[in-house]
Amino acid sequence: MKELQKLNKYFFKYKYQFLLGIFITIAAQVFMIFAPQYIGNAITVLESFLKNEISGQEAKDGLWYNLYVIVGTTLIAGVLTFLMRQTIIVMSRHIEFDLKNEIYDQYQKLSLDFYKRQRTGDLMSRISEDVAKVRQYVGPAVMYSINTFIRITVVIVQMFLISPKLSWYALIPVPFLAYIMLKLSKEINKRSFEYQQNLSTLSSFSQEIFSGIRVIKAYALENKESKAYDKATTESKTKFMRLAYTSALIGPAMVLLIGVSNLLIVYVGARMYMSGAITEIGVIAQFILYINMLTWPIASLGWVSTMIQEADSSQKRINEFLNEVPSIQSHTTEEHHLQGIIEFKNVHFIYEDTKIHALNNISFKINKGETVAFLGKTGSGKSTILQLISRLYDVSSGTILIDNLNIKDWNVQNLRDQIAVVPQDAFLFSDTIKNNIRFGKEDATQEEIEHFAKIADVHKNIMRFEEAYETILGERGITLSGGQKQRVSIARALIKDAPVLLLDDCLSAVDTETEERILNNLKDIAQQKTTLIVTHRVSSAKNADKIIILNDGEILEQGTHNQLLSQNGYYANLYKKQLAEKDVN
């Protein structure tokens, strides 16, 4: 229950609905006990008529009176029960809505290193299945707990007011039923948790398979993956069947013990009636109805206990994320207008998960409006530099200055809002091409969208689609080729019109001719922005104001295209090699 204390703030938020629900529950249970009482009275009236103690008319009037009261109180109890559900269950839906938003907001705040440690399927499981389990607690579990406590109290008090002796006999099986329900619920909770964990693993497995379906098909691994999925689902089925087997014991146990209670009422009640301890035979009928009124509340103790324990386990999983402190945080709410001056001072960076020393004592300065290209082998630290500028990570040591202000003294949201990024992996959403480009500027007009698509040299490709800019892309933009995805991603960044533009090897999937056209189109735009280009191609870097060559996280060379050629070092050799390859092609 400790984990569920996190939800108390929601109960306080919806306290008026909650208190109203409790009041309605009490009223519903009070009206509920009238039916057994007046059914007993009706049987007593019939008994009196059969003994000739009252006339036929009196019996008829008495039966009609009791019938009216039974129907009236039952209708009122039914309406109140409906209102009870409308208050408490609806409240639980509001809490579910708030909790999902809280989790989603937390997902948005968590840093990139968090997502490296987590699987997408598990993240989805916590915001869906786990939240659903928690809603069962704040809704049905709470409602039935209140309902059970009030009904048991009201019914038992009424039973003892009528006949304490018969009440004791009637209640003999009840503790055994409660004990069995609690034991079963404990086992159900254990098996439910195992099943829930397995379901999360299965979700992650399925998500990875669907995301990598093209690779699976390319390597003809459908049968292998089908067998792996079959193994996973078989394990899931086994765990669910164990859960279902335990759950199936509840019904028979409940029927057996309530049946024993009914037998005791009939046997003991009949003996008491014959001895004169009970003067009305209708009392026996009342007790049978009362004990059956307790059947569901007592049986629900196990069910409610299971829901609470499942919710506690699910909330624990949710709290693991909600209690996660983002490694990247804003220490100020002050906002600044970004000019585009970027300086690295003796920067070291080590990836926490792999312990790879990506950058080692890196220092350089980029002035406002400059275009700087970063070249180097794979793993030399080029992309890491761009990620540090966007503050997706914090440096291990050293300092990064943005407009002569420590990057940690910038509001993160304010900083990223003024940086346009074209990532190495061109991710597009399952939406229209238009909306994917407009992602960089929500109020962009059609003319603006087309203008930047032309700069990215993708307009003609888009117009070949039947729906043009209204074409719906598949998951992760699968409808487009690799080069087309990169160019749409470039258009999305350019339309943002941010003062800093980061291009992370974003032309790797296009041919050199298309690359040349795009770079020419970018010249005028780059003059108005601070532009950083990560690339493997000299053709993408040669027109930059400065070129920085990285090797194993260190700066190997830096200078202009002509300066680096004159040094006859790494850059010059790379230029000659790529020039020769171009001539061969």
N, C-alpha and C positions, 0 to 999 in steps of 0.2 A: 504493500500500500504506500510505501515511501515514495515510489516513483510517481504515483498518481497525485501527490500533493501539488505537483506542477500545474494541475488543472483547477486548483482552488480559485485562482484569479478569474476563471471563466464562470464559476458558480457565483462569485461575487458580482461579476458583470451582469449576469442574468438573474440576480437575486429575486426580483419581483415575480418573474415567471416561475421560478423555483418554489418560492413560498406559496404562490397561488396554487401551484400543482399539489403541494402538500395539503393545503386546506381542502381542495376539491377531493383528494384521495380520502381524507378522513370522512368527509360528508358522504362519499360514495359507499364506504364500508358501513357507516351507520345505517344507511337506507338498505344495504344489502342484507342485514340480519333480520329485517322485518319479514321477508318472504318465508323462511323456515318457521318463524314464530306463528304466523297466521295460517300456514299450511297445517301446523299442529293444531291450532284452534279449530280449523275446518274439520279435521278428523275427530276432534273432541265433540263438535256439534253433531256430526254424523253418529258418533257413539251414543250421545244422549238421546238422539231421535230413535235409534234402534232399541234403546232401553225404555222407550216411551216416557222419558223424563221431560221432553218438550214436544210440542205439536209439530205437524208437518210444515205449517206456515212459518213457525219460529225457526225450524231447521232450514227452510228455504231462505228466509231473510238472513240468517246467520251465515249460510254458505255464500250468498251473494255479497254480503258485506266483506267477508274475508277475501273473496275473489277480487273485489275492487281494490282492497288494500294491497294484495299481492301484486296485481297488475300495475297499480299506481306506483308503488315503491320500487318495483323492478324496473319500470320505465325511467323513473328518476335516477336510480342507481346506474342504469345503462347510459343515460345522457351524461351523468357526472363522470363515468368511466371514460367516455369519449372525450370529454373536456380535459380530463386528467392526461390522456395521451396527447391531446393537442397542445397542452402547456409543456409537459416534461419532454416528450419526444421531439416536438418542434424546437425546444430549447437545445436538445442534443444536436440537432441539425445545424443550428447556429454555431454551436461550439465546434462542431466538425469543420464548418466553413472557416472559422477563425483559426483553428489549429492548422489546417492545410495552408492557409495564407502565412501563418507564422513560420512553418517549416519551409515553405517556398522562399520567403524573404531571407531566411537563414541560409538556404542554398545559394541565394544570390550574393550574400555577404562573404561566404567562405572562400578562402583563397585557392589558388590553382593547385598547391601542394596537397590540399585535402582531396581534390578530385583524382589525383594520381593514386591515392590510397584506396579509393572506393570503386565499386562496380556500379554501372548504370542501373542494372536490374535491381540491386539492393536499394539504391536511392529511390527508385520508383516504388518498391515494395513498402518502404517506410511511409511514404506519403499517401499510399493507397490502402493496402491491406492492414498495416499497423494502425493507421488513423481510423479505419473502419472498426477495428477491435476496441479502440478507445471510445468511439462513439457508442458502442454497445454498453460500455460502463456508464457514461454520463447520461445515457437515455434509458434503455430497458432495465439495466442492472439497478440503477438508482430508483427508477419508478417501481420495479417489483420489490425492491428492498423495503421501501416505504410502505407499499401496498401490503406486503407480507407481514411486517411488524404490526401495522394497524389492524389488519384483519385477524391475525392470531390473538391480539390483545382483546379486540371487541368480542370475537366469538367465544374465547375461553371464559371471559368475564360473564358473558350471557349464559354459558353452560353451567357455570358454578352457581349463578343466581337461581337457576332452575333446580339443579340437583347436584350437589358436590360429589356424592358417592358415585353416581352414574358417570359423572365427568371424569373421575379418576380412572375408572375402568376403560372409558372410551379413549383416553389419552395414553394408555399403556404402550401401544405400538409406536406412538408418535416419536419418542426419542430414538428408537431403533431406526425408524425411517430417516430421521434427520442425520443420524450417524452414518448410515449407509450412503446417503446422498453426498455427504461431505467427503467420505472416503473415495467415492466414485469420482467426484469432481476434482479431487486432488490428482488422481490418476489421469483424468481427462485433460487437466491443465498440462501435466507433464507431456502427454502424448501430443497435445495440441501445439505446444511450443516446438517440439521436434518437427511436427508437420509444417509449422509456419516457417521454421528455419530452412527446411528442405524446399518449400515453395519459393522462398527468396532466391535460393541457389538455382532453382529451375528457371525462374524469371530471368536471372542474369545470363544463364546458359542460352536461353531462347533468344534474348536480345542480341547476344554476340553472334549467334548463328544467322539471324536475319540481317544484321548489319554487314556481315561478311559473306553473304550469299554468293556474290560474284566470284570471290576467291574459291569458295567451296566448289562451285560449278566449273571453274577454270581448271581445278585440279581433280575433277571427277570424284569428289569425296562424299557425295550424297549418301551412299550406303553406309560409310563409316560413321558419318554424323548421325544418321538415322538410328544406328545401333547405339550410339552414345546417348542419344535422346531417349531411346526406348529404355535403356538402363536407368537413366535419371527418373523417367516417369514411373517405371516399375517400383523404384525405391519410394517415390512419392505415394504411389498407390498402396504400398505395403504399410507405410506410416499412417495413411488415412484409414485403411481398413482396421488397423489396431485401435485407432481413435473411435471409429464407428462401432466396433465390437464393445468397447467399454461404455460408450454412450447408450447402446441398446439395452444395457442392464438396468437402466434407470426405470423405464416403464414397467417391466415385470415386478421389480422390487416394490414400486409404489402401489401397484394394483394388489399385490399380496398382502402388504401390511395394512393398507386401508381396508381391505376385505376382512382381515382379522379384527380390526377395530369395529367394523359394522357387525360382525358376528357377536362380539362381546356386548355391544349395545343392545342387540336383539335379545340375547340370552339373559344378561343381567337386568335389562329393562323389563323383560317379561316377568322375571321372578319378583322384581320390586313391585310391579303392577298387581301381581297376584297376591302379594303380601300386604298390599295397601300402602306401601311406601311412596308409590306414585299413584295418584288418583285419576290421571288423564292419560289415555293410551297415545294421545297425540304427541306427548312428550318424547316417546320413543322415535317417532317420525322426525321430530325436531332435531334430536341428537344425531340421527343418521344424516340429515341434511347439513347440520353444523360440521360434523366430522368430514363430510365430503367437501364442504366449503374450505376446509383446511388442507385438502389434498394438494391442490396446485400450489398454494403458498409454501407448504413444507417441501414439496418436490422442487420448487423453484429455488430453494436455498442452495441446492447443489448446482443448479444451472447458473444462478446468480454468482455463486462463489467461483465457478469456472470462468464466467465472463470477467469478473473482477481480476482474477489471477492472469487471465489471458491479456486483459487490458494493461495490467501492471507490467507484464513482460514486454508488450508492444510499446508502452510508454517509456520503458527503460531504453529500448532501441531508439526511440524518437529523441529521448533526452540526450543520448550520446551525441547526436548531431546538434541539438539546441544548445548544449553546453560547450560545444566546440568553439573555441575562441579563434577568430580569423587571424592568421599571422600578419596580414596586411590590414592596417587600420589607419583611419584618419585621426590626427591629433588636433585638428582644427576644423572649424566650419567656415573660416575665412576663404573667400574665393579670389582668384587672381586671373588676369587676362594673360594668356600664354604668348610670349614673344617668339620663343623658339631657340633660345640659347641653351645648349646642352654641354655639360662638362663632366667628364669622369676623372676622378682623382684617386689614383692608387687602388682601384677597385678589384677586390677578390670576390669570387662567388663559388660556393660549393653546393651542389644539389643535395638536399637532406636525405632523399630516399636512396640515391645511388652512391653518394659521397664522392661523385665526380667533381674534380676541381676544374670547373668550366672556364673561369677567367682568373688570370694571375697578374696582379699589379698593372691593370689597364688604366692608362691616362690619355685623354685627348680632349679637345674642345671643338665644338661645332658652333659657328656663329649664325645669327638669324639669317634665314634665306639661303643658306648654303645647302648644297646637295653632296652628301658623303656616301660613298659606296664601300661596303665591307666584303672582302673576298677571302677565301681560304678553304681548306679541305673540310670535309664533313666532320662535325664534332669540334671545330676549332673555336666555337663560342660566338659565332656571328648572330644567330637567332637569340641567344641569351642576352646579348646587349639590347636588342629591341624589347625583349620581355622586361628587362630591368627599367627601361625608360618608361614603359607603360605601368610600371610598378606592379607587375604580376608577381614578382618576387622582390625581396629586399636583399641588398648586398650583404655578404658575409663580413666584409670589412671594406674600408675606404668610403668615399663619398661621391654621390651623384648630385650635381647642381643643375637645376632647371631655372633659367633666368636668374642665376646667381643665388638661388634659394635652395636649401637642402630639399631633396625630393620628398623626404619624410615630413617636411613642414607644409607640404601641399595637401589640400583636401583631395583625396583619391578620386572621388567622383568628378570634381572640378577639373582635375588634371586629365583624366581619361576622356572626358567630354570634349577636350580640345586636341585630341590626338586621333588621327584616322589610321587604321591598321589594315593591311592586307596580309593575312596570315599565310604561313607556308602551306597549311592544309586549308584549301578554299572551301569553307563550310557554307552551304546554302540551306535555307529552310524549305519545308514542304509547303510552298506558297507560290504565288505567281511570280514571274520574273520581275514584273514591275515592283511588287512589294519587297522583293529581295534587294533590289537596287535602292528603293525608297527607305529601306531599313536605316540607312545612314542619315536620312532627313525625312521625317514623317510627313511633313507638309509639302514635299517636293511636287512640282507640277509635272505633267506628262512631257512638256517641252524640256524641262531640266533633266528628266530621266533619260530621254532620248539623246540629249546633248552629251551627257557623260558616258552613255553607252557607246556613242560614236568615238569619243576620245579613247575609250578602252578597246575600240575596234571590235565590238561585239554586236553593234546595231544590225548589221546585215544578216548575221547569223540568227538573231532573234526574229527578224521579219520573215525568215523562211518558215517559221513555225506557223501552223494554221491559225492559232490564237495570238500570235505575235507576243506582245508584252503581257498578255493575260494567260499565257501558257502556265499551267500548274506543274511545278517540278516535283519529281519523286523524292523519296527520303534522301536527305543529304545532297540534293541536286542531281540525282542519278540520271535524270533526263538529258543532261548536258554532258559534253565531253570534258576531259580534264582541262584543256585549254579554254574552253568556253566558261567553265566554272571560275577559273582564275580571272578571266576578263570581266565577268559579272561582279566578282568580288572587288576588282579594281574600281569599277564604276560606282559601287556602293561606298567605297572609301572616299573617292573624289567628290561625290555629291555632298558629303558631310562638310566640305570646305573648312577643314581644321587647319590651324597654323603649323602643325607638325604632321608629316606624312611618313609612315613606316611601311616599307615594301619588303616583305620577307620572302625572297626567292619566288616572287609571284609571277614570273614569266618562264618558269622552267618547263611548262607543258605546252608552250607555243613555239612555232618555228621561228627562225631568225628573221625572216622577212616580216612576219607579223610583229615580232618584238621590236624591230626597227621602227615600224609605223607607230606603235604605241609610245615608244620612247620619244619620238619626235613630237607626238601630240602632248606629251607630258612636260616638254621643255618650258613652255610659257607658264604652266601651272606651277612647276617646281621653283620658278624664280620668285614666286610670292610666298613660298613656304620653306620651312626647314625640312629637308627630305633625306631620309636614310634608306639606302637600298642594300639589301643582302642578296648576293648573287654568286653564281659559279661562273658566269660568263663575263669575259672582259668587255664584250660588246655592250653589256648593260651598264658597265662601270666607267668606261673610258671618258665619257663627257662630264663626269662628276667633278665638283670643285676640289674634292679631296678623295683619295682612295686609301683605305686602310687594309693591310694584309694581316690576317690573323693566322697563327699556327699554335696549336695546343694551348689555347687560352692566352697567348701573349701576342703583342704587336710585333710583327716581323719587319714590315715596311710600311711607310706612309708617304703620301705626296700626290702630285697631279699625275696624270697619265704620262706626260712627257718626262717628268722627273723620274718616275719609276722605271720607264724604259731605259733612261740613261744610266740607271744603277745596274742594269743587266743582272738583276736578281730573280727572285721567285716570280714577280709580276711579269717581267720581260719574257721569261721562259714560258709562262702560261699564255701570254699573248701570242708568241710565235707558234706555240703548239696549236692553239685554237684557230689561228689564222691559216695554218697548214691544213687543218681538218676541214675548214670552210672551203679552201681551194679544191680539196679532193672531192668534196660533195658537189 
